Amino acid sequence: LPMYAWCGIWTSIYLAVLASFNASGLIRYCTRFTEDVFNALLAFNFVAEGASPLWRGLQPALATGRKSADALLALNAALGTSVACRAFAGAPRSRVFSAKARALLADFGPAAVVVSAS
């Protein structure tokens, strides 16, 4: 309990100092950069979490030199899902359907691909 009290006191002093110097006006210099860095961190985390089971499945097959059908099937399913999601997300740039149909494909296509591949 004393640790929480000291954290609260430290935070209140820190915020009071920042408020007295109008430090909130400095946010206009770092908002876009901070948002981009945070989005890159999230994207890297999603890619790393998605690739780690694939890598763990491929490691035994690569270590022994034998072909593992399960590992290759998982890799093909992941790559196929990724390619299909990117194709549906890029639908607004094509000329195949009407603008409304392309927007509908771009909005709901990736989710439909993930559900159908699961």
Secondary structure, DSSP 4 states (H G I P E B T S, - for coil): -HHHHHHHHHHHHHHHHHHHTTGGGGHHHHHHHHHHHHHHHHHHHHHHHHHHHHHHHHHHHHHH----HHHHHHHHHHHHHHHHHHHHHTGGG-SSS-HHHHHHHHHHHHHHHHHHH-
